[in-house]
Amino acid sequence: MHADKQEVLNRFHAIEGHLDAIREMIEEDRPCLDVLGQTYAGRKTIEKLEAILVEHHFSTCIRESISREREEVVIAELVQLYCLVGGR
């Protein structure tokens, strides 16, 4: 992992904060809409982290494979990424 480590860790800590808040809200029997709002915020934070990681992968790993003319590696990684993000 060569993405900006501090930025990734900051996002990860934010995700942990959302998860802790969700657990506390459930333990406190908070209203469903409040809990759902927190789950939505957590999901958006995860999506931001994923975007950072995907951008980094394209700008470094994929770019390096292209420059080394390793088309089969590029294709395999793109297919794998597609399967991860929604093509399942």
N, CA, C and O atoms as a CHARMM CRD file, in Angstrom:
* protein
*
  352
    1    1 MET  N      0.85500  -1.17400   0.00000 PROA 1      0.00000
    2    1 MET  CA     0.00000   0.00000   0.00000 PROA 1      0.00000
    3    1 MET  C      0.88900   1.22100   0.00000 PROA 1      0.00000
    4    1 MET  O      1.68400   1.43200   0.91500 PROA 1      0.00000
    5    2 HSD  N      0.74300   2.02100  -1.04100 PROA 2      0.00000
    6    2 HSD  CA     1.57300   3.20700  -1.14500 PROA 2      0.00000
    7    2 HSD  C      0.74600   4.48300  -1.21700 PROA 2      0.00000
    8    2 HSD  O      1.29700   5.56300  -1.43100 PROA 2      0.00000
    9    3 ALA  N     -0.56700   4.37600  -1.04100 PROA 3      0.00000
   10    3 ALA  CA    -1.39600   5.58600  -1.01500 PROA 3      0.00000
   11    3 ALA  C     -0.98100   6.40800   0.19600 PROA 3      0.00000
   12    3 ALA  O     -0.30000   5.90400   1.09000 PROA 3      0.00000
   13    4 ASP  N     -1.38500   7.66000   0.22600 PROA 4      0.00000
   14    4 ASP  CA    -1.03300   8.50800   1.36600 PROA 4      0.00000
   15    4 ASP  C     -1.52700   7.82400   2.63800 PROA 4      0.00000
   16    4 ASP  O     -2.71200   7.85900   2.97100 PROA 4      0.00000
   17    5 LYS  N     -0.58500   7.20600   3.32900 PROA 5      0.00000
   18    5 LYS  CA    -0.92200   6.37500   4.48800 PROA 5      0.00000
   19    5 LYS  C     -1.70300   7.14500   5.53800 PROA 5      0.00000
   20    5 LYS  O     -2.65300   6.60900   6.10800 PROA 5      0.00000
   21    6 GLN  N     -1.32900   8.38100   5.80500 PROA 6      0.00000
   22    6 GLN  CA    -2.02100   9.15200   6.83500 PROA 6      0.00000
   23    6 GLN  C     -3.46700   9.42400   6.44200 PROA 6      0.00000
   24    6 GLN  O     -4.36300   9.34900   7.28300 PROA 6      0.00000
   25    7 GLU  N     -3.70000   9.73700   5.17300 PROA 7      0.00000
   26    7 GLU  CA    -5.06400   9.97400   4.71300 PROA 7      0.00000
   27    7 GLU  C     -5.90900   8.70100   4.83300 PROA 7      0.00000
   28    7 GLU  O     -7.06800   8.74800   5.24400 PROA 7      0.00000
   29    8 VAL  N     -5.31500   7.57700   4.47100 PROA 8      0.00000
   30    8 VAL  CA    -6.02000   6.29700   4.58100 PROA 8      0.00000
   31    8 VAL  C     -6.32100   5.98300   6.04000 PROA 8      0.00000
   32    8 VAL  O     -7.42900   5.56200   6.37100 PROA 8      0.00000
   33    9 LEU  N     -5.34000   6.18500   6.91200 PROA 9      0.00000
   34    9 LEU  CA    -5.56600   5.92900   8.33900 PROA 9      0.00000
   35    9 LEU  C     -6.62300   6.86500   8.91600 PROA 9      0.00000
   36    9 LEU  O     -7.43100   6.45200   9.74800 PROA 9      0.00000
   37   10 ASN  N     -6.62200   8.11900   8.48100 PROA 10     0.00000
   38   10 ASN  CA    -7.65100   9.05900   8.95500 PROA 10     0.00000
   39   10 ASN  C     -9.03700   8.57300   8.55800 PROA 10     0.00000
   40   10 ASN  O     -9.96600   8.60900   9.36500 PROA 10     0.00000
   41   11 ARG  N     -9.17900   8.11700   7.31700 PROA 11     0.00000
   42   11 ARG  CA   -10.47500   7.58200   6.86900 PROA 11     0.00000
   43   11 ARG  C    -10.84800   6.35200   7.69200 PROA 11     0.00000
   44   11 ARG  O    -12.00100   6.18700   8.09100 PROA 11     0.00000
   45   12 PHE  N     -9.87100   5.49900   7.93800 PROA 12     0.00000
   46   12 PHE  CA   -10.13000   4.28600   8.71700 PROA 12     0.00000
   47   12 PHE  C    -10.60900   4.63700  10.12600 PROA 12     0.00000
   48   12 PHE  O    -11.54800   4.02400  10.63400 PROA 12     0.00000
   49   13 HSD  N     -9.96900   5.61500  10.75200 PROA 13     0.00000
   50   13 HSD  CA   -10.39300   6.03500  12.09500 PROA 13     0.00000
   51   13 HSD  C    -11.80100   6.62600  12.06300 PROA 13     0.00000
   52   13 HSD  O    -12.57600   6.43700  13.00000 PROA 13     0.00000
   53   14 ALA  N    -12.12800   7.33400  10.99900 PROA 14     0.00000
   54   14 ALA  CA   -13.48700   7.86900  10.86600 PROA 14     0.00000
   55   14 ALA  C    -14.49300   6.73300  10.75700 PROA 14     0.00000
   56   14 ALA  O    -15.57500   6.79600  11.34100 PROA 14     0.00000
   57   15 ILE  N    -14.13400   5.69000  10.00600 PROA 15     0.00000
   58   15 ILE  CA   -15.01500   4.51400   9.87800 PROA 15     0.00000
   59   15 ILE  C    -15.21900   3.87400  11.24800 PROA 15     0.00000
   60   15 ILE  O    -16.34200   3.53200  11.62000 PROA 15     0.00000
   61   16 GLU  N    -14.13200   3.71400  11.99100 PROA 16     0.00000
   62   16 GLU  CA   -14.24600   3.15000  13.34400 PROA 16     0.00000
   63   16 GLU  C    -15.16500   4.00300  14.21300 PROA 16     0.00000
   64   16 GLU  O    -15.96400   3.47600  14.98700 PROA 16     0.00000
   65   17 GLY  N    -15.04500   5.31600  14.08200 PROA 17     0.00000
   66   17 GLY  CA   -15.90500   6.20900  14.85500 PROA 17     0.00000
   67   17 GLY  C    -17.37100   6.02000  14.52100 PROA 17     0.00000
   68   17 GLY  O    -18.22300   6.01200  15.41000 PROA 17     0.00000
   69   18 HSD  N    -17.66500   5.86700  13.23200 PROA 18     0.00000
   70   18 HSD  CA   -19.05400   5.63100  12.82600 PROA 18     0.00000
   71   18 HSD  C    -19.56200   4.30300  13.38600 PROA 18     0.00000
   72   18 HSD  O    -20.68800   4.22400  13.87800 PROA 18     0.00000
   73   19 LEU  N    -18.73900   3.26800  13.31200 PROA 19     0.00000
   74   19 LEU  CA   -19.15600   1.95500  13.83000 PROA 19     0.00000
   75   19 LEU  C    -19.38800   2.00700  15.33400 PROA 19     0.00000
   76   19 LEU  O    -20.35700   1.43900  15.83900 PROA 19     0.00000
   77   20 ASP  N    -18.50400   2.68400  16.04400 PROA 20     0.00000
   78   20 ASP  CA   -18.69700   2.83000  17.49400 PROA 20     0.00000
   79   20 ASP  C    -19.99600   3.57800  17.79800 PROA 20     0.00000
   80   20 ASP  O    -20.73900   3.20600  18.70600 PROA 20     0.00000
   81   21 ALA  N    -20.25900   4.62800  17.03300 PROA 21     0.00000
   82   21 ALA  CA   -21.47900   5.40700  17.24200 PROA 21     0.00000
   83   21 ALA  C    -22.72100   4.57200  16.96400 PROA 21     0.00000
   84   21 ALA  O    -23.71100   4.66800  17.68900 PROA 21     0.00000
   85   22 ILE  N    -22.67400   3.75700  15.92100 PROA 22     0.00000
   86   22 ILE  CA   -23.81300   2.88400  15.58900 PROA 22     0.00000
   87   22 ILE  C    -24.07700   1.91800  16.73600 PROA 22     0.00000
   88   22 ILE  O    -25.22100   1.74800  17.15900 PROA 22     0.00000
   89   23 ARG  N    -23.00600   1.27600  17.24700 PROA 23     0.00000
   90   23 ARG  CA   -23.15800   0.33600  18.35000 PROA 23     0.00000
   91   23 ARG  C    -23.76400   1.02500  19.56800 PROA 23     0.00000
   92   23 ARG  O    -24.68700   0.49700  20.18700 PROA 23     0.00000
   93   24 GLU  N    -23.24700   2.20100  19.91200 PROA 24     0.00000
   94   24 GLU  CA   -23.75800   2.93800  21.06700 PROA 24     0.00000
   95   24 GLU  C    -25.22000   3.31100  20.87800 PROA 24     0.00000
   96   24 GLU  O    -26.01000   3.22700  21.81900 PROA 24     0.00000
   97   25 MET  N    -25.58500   3.72100  19.67200 PROA 25     0.00000
   98   25 MET  CA   -26.96600   4.10700  19.40100 PROA 25     0.00000
   99   25 MET  C    -27.90700   2.91500  19.55500 PROA 25     0.00000
  100   25 MET  O    -29.01700   3.05300  20.06800 PROA 25     0.00000
  101   26 ILE  N    -27.45900   1.75800  19.11300 PROA 26     0.00000
  102   26 ILE  CA   -28.27700   0.54800  19.26100 PROA 26     0.00000
  103   26 ILE  C    -28.40300   0.18400  20.73600 PROA 26     0.00000
  104   26 ILE  O    -29.49000  -0.15200  21.20600 PROA 26     0.00000
  105   27 GLU  N    -27.28600   0.25100  21.46900 PROA 27     0.00000
  106   27 GLU  CA   -27.32300  -0.07000  22.90100 PROA 27     0.00000
  107   27 GLU  C    -28.23900   0.88800  23.66900 PROA 27     0.00000
  108   27 GLU  O    -28.85400   0.50300  24.66300 PROA 27     0.00000
  109   28 GLU  N    -28.32400   2.13000  23.20600 PROA 28     0.00000
  110   28 GLU  CA   -29.15200   3.13500  23.86600 PROA 28     0.00000
  111   28 GLU  C    -30.58800   3.15500  23.34000 PROA 28     0.00000
  112   28 GLU  O    -31.37900   4.01500  23.72600 PROA 28     0.00000
  113   29 ASP  N    -30.92500   2.20800  22.45900 PROA 29     0.00000
  114   29 ASP  CA   -32.26500   2.13800  21.87000 PROA 29     0.00000
  115   29 ASP  C    -32.67300   3.45400  21.20900 PROA 29     0.00000
  116   29 ASP  O    -33.80500   3.91300  21.35900 PROA 29     0.00000
  117   30 ARG  N    -31.73800   4.05000  20.48000 PROA 30     0.00000
  118   30 ARG  CA   -32.02500   5.28600  19.75800 PROA 30     0.00000
  119   30 ARG  C    -32.97600   4.99200  18.60300 PROA 30     0.00000
  120   30 ARG  O    -33.05400   3.85000  18.15000 PROA 30     0.00000
  121   31 PRO  N    -33.69500   5.99000  18.12200 PROA 31     0.00000
  122   31 PRO  CA   -34.65000   5.78500  17.02400 PROA 31     0.00000
  123   31 PRO  C    -33.95800   5.23400  15.76700 PROA 31     0.00000
  124   31 PRO  O    -32.80800   5.55500  15.46700 PROA 31     0.00000
  125   32 CYS  N    -34.70000   4.40300  15.05800 PROA 32     0.00000
  126   32 CYS  CA   -34.17400   3.74600  13.85700 PROA 32     0.00000
  127   32 CYS  C    -33.61600   4.74600  12.85000 PROA 32     0.00000
  128   32 CYS  O    -32.55600   4.51500  12.26700 PROA 32     0.00000
  129   33 LEU  N    -34.32400   5.85700  12.64300 PROA 33     0.00000
  130   33 LEU  CA   -33.86000   6.83400  11.66200 PROA 33     0.00000
  131   33 LEU  C    -32.51700   7.45200  12.05600 PROA 33     0.00000
  132   33 LEU  O    -31.70500   7.77900  11.19100 PROA 33     0.00000
  133   34 ASP  N    -32.28600   7.61100  13.36000 PROA 34     0.00000
  134   34 ASP  CA   -30.99600   8.12000  13.82400 PROA 34     0.00000
  135   34 ASP  C    -29.88500   7.11400  13.50500 PROA 34     0.00000
  136   34 ASP  O    -28.81400   7.48400  13.02200 PROA 34     0.00000
  137   35 VAL  N    -30.16000   5.84700  13.78100 PROA 35     0.00000
  138   35 VAL  CA   -29.17700   4.79200  13.51100 PROA 35     0.00000
  139   35 VAL  C    -28.92200   4.69600  12.00600 PROA 35     0.00000
  140   35 VAL  O    -27.77700   4.57300  11.57100 PROA 35     0.00000
  141   36 LEU  N    -29.97700   4.75200  11.22900 PROA 36     0.00000
  142   36 LEU  CA   -29.81500   4.69000   9.77100 PROA 36     0.00000
  143   36 LEU  C    -29.00600   5.86300   9.24100 PROA 36     0.00000
  144   36 LEU  O    -28.21000   5.70200   8.31600 PROA 36     0.00000
  145   37 GLY  N    -29.19900   7.02300   9.81100 PROA 37     0.00000
  146   37 GLY  CA   -28.40000   8.18200   9.41000 PROA 37     0.00000
  147   37 GLY  C    -26.91600   7.94400   9.67000 PROA 37     0.00000
  148   37 GLY  O    -26.06500   8.32200   8.86600 PROA 37     0.00000
  149   38 GLN  N    -26.62200   7.32100  10.79100 PROA 38     0.00000
  150   38 GLN  CA   -25.22400   7.03100  11.11700 PROA 38     0.00000
  151   38 GLN  C    -24.66400   5.93500  10.21400 PROA 38     0.00000
  152   38 GLN  O    -23.49700   5.99400   9.82600 PROA 38     0.00000
  153   39 THR  N    -25.48400   4.93200   9.87400 PROA 39     0.00000
  154   39 THR  CA   -24.99500   3.89600   8.96200 PROA 39     0.00000
  155   39 THR  C    -24.71900   4.48400   7.58200 PROA 39     0.00000
  156   39 THR  O    -23.76000   4.09600   6.91600 PROA 39     0.00000
  157   40 TYR  N    -25.55500   5.41000   7.16200 PROA 40     0.00000
  158   40 TYR  CA   -25.34800   6.08100   5.87500 PROA 40     0.00000
  159   40 TYR  C    -24.02400   6.85100   5.89000 PROA 40     0.00000
  160   40 TYR  O    -23.24700   6.78100   4.93800 PROA 40     0.00000
  161   41 ALA  N    -23.78100   7.57400   6.96000 PROA 41     0.00000
  162   41 ALA  CA   -22.53000   8.33100   7.07800 PROA 41     0.00000
  163   41 ALA  C    -21.32700   7.39500   7.05500 PROA 41     0.00000
  164   41 ALA  O    -20.31500   7.69800   6.42300 PROA 41     0.00000
  165   42 GLY  N    -21.43200   6.26100   7.74100 PROA 42     0.00000
  166   42 GLY  CA   -20.34600   5.28200   7.73800 PROA 42     0.00000
  167   42 GLY  C    -20.10100   4.71400   6.35200 PROA 42     0.00000
  168   42 GLY  O    -18.95500   4.55700   5.93100 PROA 42     0.00000
  169   43 ARG  N    -21.17300   4.40900   5.64800 PROA 43     0.00000
  170   43 ARG  CA   -21.04500   3.85300   4.28600 PROA 43     0.00000
  171   43 ARG  C    -20.37700   4.86500   3.36000 PROA 43     0.00000
  172   43 ARG  O    -19.52800   4.49500   2.54900 PROA 43     0.00000
  173   44 LYS  N    -20.75100   6.13100   3.47400 PROA 44     0.00000
  174   44 LYS  CA   -20.13500   7.16400   2.63700 PROA 44     0.00000
  175   44 LYS  C    -18.64500   7.30100   2.94000 PROA 44     0.00000
  176   44 LYS  O    -17.84300   7.52400   2.03300 PROA 44     0.00000
  177   45 THR  N    -18.27600   7.16900   4.20000 PROA 45     0.00000
  178   45 THR  CA   -16.86800   7.23800   4.57000 PROA 45     0.00000
  179   45 THR  C    -16.09300   6.06000   3.98900 PROA 45     0.00000
  180   45 THR  O    -14.96100   6.22300   3.53500 PROA 45     0.00000
  181   46 ILE  N    -16.69300   4.89100   4.00200 PROA 46     0.00000
  182   46 ILE  CA   -16.06000   3.71500   3.38600 PROA 46     0.00000
  183   46 ILE  C    -15.90300   3.93700   1.88300 PROA 46     0.00000
  184   46 ILE  O    -14.86400   3.60500   1.31100 PROA 46     0.00000
  185   47 GLU  N    -16.92800   4.49600   1.24500 PROA 47     0.00000
  186   47 GLU  CA   -16.85200   4.76900  -0.19500 PROA 47     0.00000
  187   47 GLU  C    -15.72300   5.75000  -0.51600 PROA 47     0.00000
  188   47 GLU  O    -15.04400   5.60300  -1.53200 PROA 47     0.00000
  189   48 LYS  N    -15.52200   6.74400   0.34000 PROA 48     0.00000
  190   48 LYS  CA   -14.42700   7.69700   0.12600 PROA 48     0.00000
  191   48 LYS  C    -13.07400   7.00200   0.24200 PROA 48     0.00000
  192   48 LYS  O    -12.16000   7.27200  -0.53600 PROA 48     0.00000
  193   49 LEU  N    -12.95600   6.10500   1.22200 PROA 49     0.00000
  194   49 LEU  CA   -11.71900   5.33600   1.36900 PROA 49     0.00000
  195   49 LEU  C    -11.47400   4.47400   0.13400 PROA 49     0.00000
  196   49 LEU  O    -10.35400   4.41000  -0.37500 PROA 49     0.00000
  197   50 GLU  N    -12.51300   3.82000  -0.33800 PROA 50     0.00000
  198   50 GLU  CA   -12.37900   2.98900  -1.54100 PROA 50     0.00000
  199   50 GLU  C    -11.94800   3.82900  -2.74500 PROA 50     0.00000
  200   50 GLU  O    -11.12600   3.38900  -3.54800 PROA 50     0.00000
  201   51 ALA  N    -12.49700   5.01800  -2.86600 PROA 51     0.00000
  202   51 ALA  CA   -12.13200   5.88900  -3.98600 PROA 51     0.00000
  203   51 ALA  C    -10.65500   6.26200  -3.93200 PROA 51     0.00000
  204   51 ALA  O     -9.98400   6.29700  -4.96400 PROA 51     0.00000
  205   52 ILE  N    -10.15100   6.53800  -2.74500 PROA 52     0.00000
  206   52 ILE  CA    -8.72800   6.85200  -2.58600 PROA 52     0.00000
  207   52 ILE  C     -7.88000   5.66500  -3.02200 PROA 52     0.00000
  208   52 ILE  O     -6.89700   5.82600  -3.74500 PROA 52     0.00000
  209   53 LEU  N     -8.26500   4.47800  -2.58000 PROA 53     0.00000
  210   53 LEU  CA    -7.48700   3.28100  -2.89600 PROA 53     0.00000
  211   53 LEU  C     -7.54300   2.94600  -4.38200 PROA 53     0.00000
  212   53 LEU  O     -6.52700   2.57200  -4.96900 PROA 53     0.00000
  213   54 VAL  N     -8.72000   3.07500  -5.00100 PROA 54     0.00000
  214   54 VAL  CA    -8.84700   2.79700  -6.43400 PROA 54     0.00000
  215   54 VAL  C     -8.03900   3.80100  -7.23900 PROA 54     0.00000
  216   54 VAL  O     -7.33100   3.42600  -8.17400 PROA 54     0.00000
  217   55 GLU  N     -8.14300   5.07800  -6.88000 PROA 55     0.00000
  218   55 GLU  CA    -7.37700   6.09700  -7.59400 PROA 55     0.00000
  219   55 GLU  C     -5.88300   5.81600  -7.50000 PROA 55     0.00000
  220   55 GLU  O     -5.15800   5.92800  -8.48800 PROA 55     0.00000
  221   56 HSD  N     -5.43700   5.45800  -6.32400 PROA 56     0.00000
  222   56 HSD  CA    -4.02100   5.15500  -6.14800 PROA 56     0.00000
  223   56 HSD  C     -3.61600   3.94500  -6.99200 PROA 56     0.00000
  224   56 HSD  O     -2.56200   3.94800  -7.62800 PROA 56     0.00000
  225   57 HSD  N     -4.44500   2.92900  -6.99100 PROA 57     0.00000
  226   57 HSD  CA    -4.13300   1.72100  -7.75300 PROA 57     0.00000
  227   57 HSD  C     -3.99100   2.04700  -9.24100 PROA 57     0.00000
  228   57 HSD  O     -3.06400   1.57500  -9.89900 PROA 57     0.00000
  229   58 PHE  N     -4.90200   2.84500  -9.75800 PROA 58     0.00000
  230   58 PHE  CA    -4.83200   3.21400 -11.17700 PROA 58     0.00000
  231   58 PHE  C     -3.60700   4.08000 -11.47000 PROA 58     0.00000
  232   58 PHE  O     -2.93200   3.88300 -12.48100 PROA 58     0.00000
  233   59 SER  N     -3.32500   5.03000 -10.59500 PROA 59     0.00000
  234   59 SER  CA    -2.23900   5.96200 -10.88800 PROA 59     0.00000
  235   59 SER  C     -0.85700   5.37500 -10.64200 PROA 59     0.00000
  236   59 SER  O      0.14000   5.94200 -11.08800 PROA 59     0.00000
  237   60 THR  N     -0.78000   4.26100  -9.94800 PROA 60     0.00000
  238   60 THR  CA     0.53000   3.65900  -9.69200 PROA 60     0.00000
  239   60 THR  C      0.63600   2.26500 -10.29200 PROA 60     0.00000
  240   60 THR  O      1.36100   2.05900 -11.26500 PROA 60     0.00000
  241   61 CYS  N     -0.06800   1.32700  -9.72800 PROA 61     0.00000
  242   61 CYS  CA     0.07400  -0.08000 -10.11700 PROA 61     0.00000
  243   61 CYS  C     -0.31000  -0.33100 -11.56900 PROA 61     0.00000
  244   61 CYS  O      0.44400  -0.95600 -12.31500 PROA 61     0.00000
  245   62 ILE  N     -1.46800   0.15000 -11.96700 PROA 62     0.00000
  246   62 ILE  CA    -1.91900  -0.05900 -13.34400 PROA 62     0.00000
  247   62 ILE  C     -0.99900   0.67800 -14.31400 PROA 62     0.00000
  248   62 ILE  O     -0.60100   0.13300 -15.34300 PROA 62     0.00000
  249   63 ARG  N     -0.66900   1.91500 -13.97800 PROA 63     0.00000
  250   63 ARG  CA     0.22700   2.70300 -14.83500 PROA 63     0.00000
  251   63 ARG  C      1.58000   1.99900 -15.01200 PROA 63     0.00000
  252   63 ARG  O      2.12300   1.95800 -16.11600 PROA 63     0.00000
  253   64 GLU  N      2.11100   1.45300 -13.92900 PROA 64     0.00000
  254   64 GLU  CA     3.39400   0.74800 -14.01100 PROA 64     0.00000
  255   64 GLU  C      3.29100  -0.48600 -14.89900 PROA 64     0.00000
  256   64 GLU  O      4.18400  -0.74800 -15.70400 PROA 64     0.00000
  257   65 SER  N      2.21200  -1.24000 -14.75600 PROA 65     0.00000
  258   65 SER  CA     2.03100  -2.42900 -15.59900 PROA 65     0.00000
  259   65 SER  C      1.90200  -2.05600 -17.06700 PROA 65     0.00000
  260   65 SER  O      2.42400  -2.75400 -17.93600 PROA 65     0.00000
  261   66 ILE  N      1.21000  -0.96200 -17.34600 PROA 66     0.00000
  262   66 ILE  CA     1.06900  -0.50800 -18.73800 PROA 66     0.00000
  263   66 ILE  C      2.43400  -0.11700 -19.29400 PROA 66     0.00000
  264   66 ILE  O      2.78100  -0.48600 -20.41700 PROA 66     0.00000
  265   67 SER  N      3.20500   0.62700 -18.51000 PROA 67     0.00000
  266   67 SER  CA     4.50600   1.08800 -19.00200 PROA 67     0.00000
  267   67 SER  C      5.46800  -0.07400 -19.22000 PROA 67     0.00000
  268   67 SER  O      6.39500   0.03400 -20.02300 PROA 67     0.00000
  269   68 ARG  N      5.26200  -1.16700 -18.52400 PROA 68     0.00000
  270   68 ARG  CA     6.11200  -2.34900 -18.70000 PROA 68     0.00000
  271   68 ARG  C      5.52700  -3.32500 -19.71800 PROA 68     0.00000
  272   68 ARG  O      6.02200  -4.43600 -19.90700 PROA 68     0.00000
  273   69 GLU  N      4.45500  -2.86800 -20.36700 PROA 69     0.00000
  274   69 GLU  CA     3.79100  -3.65600 -21.40900 PROA 69     0.00000
  275   69 GLU  C      3.36400  -5.03800 -20.90200 PROA 69     0.00000
  276   69 GLU  O      3.57000  -6.05600 -21.56300 PROA 69     0.00000
  277   70 ARG  N      2.77200  -5.03800 -19.72400 PROA 70     0.00000
  278   70 ARG  CA     2.25900  -6.29000 -19.13900 PROA 70     0.00000
  279   70 ARG  C      0.74000  -6.27800 -19.23500 PROA 70     0.00000
  280   70 ARG  O      0.03500  -6.18400 -18.23000 PROA 70     0.00000
  281   71 GLU  N      0.26000  -6.37500 -20.45500 PROA 71     0.00000
  282   71 GLU  CA    -1.18100  -6.26100 -20.71100 PROA 71     0.00000
  283   71 GLU  C     -1.99700  -7.29300 -19.93800 PROA 71     0.00000
  284   71 GLU  O     -3.07700  -6.98400 -19.43600 PROA 71     0.00000
  285   72 GLU  N     -1.48200  -8.51600 -19.84300 PROA 72     0.00000
  286   72 GLU  CA    -2.25100  -9.57100 -19.16400 PROA 72     0.00000
  287   72 GLU  C     -2.44300  -9.24200 -17.68400 PROA 72     0.00000
  288   72 GLU  O     -3.48200  -9.56300 -17.10800 PROA 72     0.00000
  289   73 VAL  N     -1.44800  -8.60400 -17.06600 PROA 73     0.00000
  290   73 VAL  CA    -1.57100  -8.20000 -15.66700 PROA 73     0.00000
  291   73 VAL  C     -2.61400  -7.09600 -15.54000 PROA 73     0.00000
  292   73 VAL  O     -3.44900  -7.12700 -14.63700 PROA 73     0.00000
  293   74 VAL  N     -2.56500  -6.12600 -16.44100 PROA 74     0.00000
  294   74 VAL  CA    -3.52000  -5.01800 -16.42300 PROA 74     0.00000
  295   74 VAL  C     -4.93600  -5.54900 -16.58000 PROA 74     0.00000
  296   74 VAL  O     -5.83100  -5.17300 -15.82200 PROA 74     0.00000
  297   75 ILE  N     -5.13800  -6.40700 -17.54300 PROA 75     0.00000
  298   75 ILE  CA    -6.47500  -6.95400 -17.78500 PROA 75     0.00000
  299   75 ILE  C     -6.95900  -7.73900 -16.57300 PROA 75     0.00000
  300   75 ILE  O     -8.10500  -7.58300 -16.15100 PROA 75     0.00000
  301   76 ALA  N     -6.10500  -8.57600 -16.01300 PROA 76     0.00000
  302   76 ALA  CA    -6.49300  -9.37900 -14.84300 PROA 76     0.00000
  303   76 ALA  C     -6.86600  -8.48000 -13.66500 PROA 76     0.00000
  304   76 ALA  O     -7.84500  -8.74400 -12.96700 PROA 76     0.00000
  305   77 GLU  N     -6.08800  -7.41800 -13.44200 PROA 77     0.00000
  306   77 GLU  CA    -6.38700  -6.52200 -12.32400 PROA 77     0.00000
  307   77 GLU  C     -7.66600  -5.72900 -12.56100 PROA 77     0.00000
  308   77 GLU  O     -8.43200  -5.49700 -11.62500 PROA 77     0.00000
  309   78 LEU  N     -7.90200  -5.31600 -13.78700 PROA 78     0.00000
  310   78 LEU  CA    -9.13700  -4.58900 -14.08700 PROA 78     0.00000
  311   78 LEU  C    -10.35900  -5.48300 -13.92200 PROA 78     0.00000
  312   78 LEU  O    -11.38800  -5.03600 -13.41600 PROA 78     0.00000
  313   79 VAL  N    -10.25800  -6.72800 -14.33800 PROA 79     0.00000
  314   79 VAL  CA   -11.36800  -7.67300 -14.15200 PROA 79     0.00000
  315   79 VAL  C    -11.60700  -7.90200 -12.65900 PROA 79     0.00000
  316   79 VAL  O    -12.75100  -7.92000 -12.20400 PROA 79     0.00000
  317   80 GLN  N    -10.52500  -8.07400 -11.90400 PROA 80     0.00000
  318   80 GLN  CA   -10.66400  -8.27300 -10.47000 PROA 80     0.00000
  319   80 GLN  C    -11.31000  -7.06400  -9.80600 PROA 80     0.00000
  320   80 GLN  O    -12.18500  -7.20800  -8.95300 PROA 80     0.00000
  321   81 LEU  N    -10.87500  -5.87600 -10.20200 PROA 81     0.00000
  322   81 LEU  CA   -11.46300  -4.65400  -9.65100 PROA 81     0.00000
  323   81 LEU  C    -12.94000  -4.54300 -10.01800 PROA 81     0.00000
  324   81 LEU  O    -13.76100  -4.17600  -9.17700 PROA 81     0.00000
  325   82 TYR  N    -13.27800  -4.85400 -11.25000 PROA 82     0.00000
  326   82 TYR  CA   -14.67200  -4.83600 -11.68400 PROA 82     0.00000
  327   82 TYR  C    -15.51200  -5.77000 -10.81800 PROA 82     0.00000
  328   82 TYR  O    -16.61100  -5.40800 -10.39900 PROA 82     0.00000
  329   83 CYS  N    -15.01000  -6.94600 -10.55400 PROA 83     0.00000
  330   83 CYS  CA   -15.75500  -7.90600  -9.73100 PROA 83     0.00000
  331   83 CYS  C    -15.92200  -7.38900  -8.30800 PROA 83     0.00000
  332   83 CYS  O    -16.95500  -7.62500  -7.68100 PROA 83     0.00000
  333   84 LEU  N    -14.92700  -6.69400  -7.79900 PROA 84     0.00000
  334   84 LEU  CA   -15.00700  -6.15900  -6.43800 PROA 84     0.00000
  335   84 LEU  C    -16.03600  -5.04500  -6.30900 PROA 84     0.00000
  336   84 LEU  O    -16.74600  -4.96900  -5.30700 PROA 84     0.00000
  337   85 VAL  N    -16.12200  -4.18000  -7.31500 PROA 85     0.00000
  338   85 VAL  CA   -16.92200  -2.96300  -7.14700 PROA 85     0.00000
  339   85 VAL  C    -18.34000  -3.04200  -7.68700 PROA 85     0.00000
  340   85 VAL  O    -19.09300  -2.07400  -7.58300 PROA 85     0.00000
  341   86 GLY  N    -18.71000  -4.15400  -8.24800 PROA 86     0.00000
  342   86 GLY  CA   -20.10400  -4.19900  -8.62800 PROA 86     0.00000
  343   86 GLY  C    -20.46000  -5.12000  -9.75300 PROA 86     0.00000
  344   86 GLY  O    -21.64300  -5.38100  -9.97100 PROA 86     0.00000
  345   87 GLY  N    -19.50100  -5.62100 -10.47500 PROA 87     0.00000
  346   87 GLY  CA   -19.82300  -6.49700 -11.58300 PROA 87     0.00000
  347   87 GLY  C    -20.11500  -7.91500 -11.16000 PROA 87     0.00000
  348   87 GLY  O    -20.57600  -8.73100 -11.95900 PROA 87     0.00000
  349   88 ARG  N    -19.85300  -8.19900  -9.93800 PROA 88     0.00000
  350   88 ARG  CA   -19.98800  -9.53600  -9.34100 PROA 88     0.00000
  351   88 ARG  C    -20.73800 -10.42800 -10.26700 PROA 88     0.00000
  352   88 ARG  O    -20.95900 -11.59800  -9.95200 PROA 88     0.00000
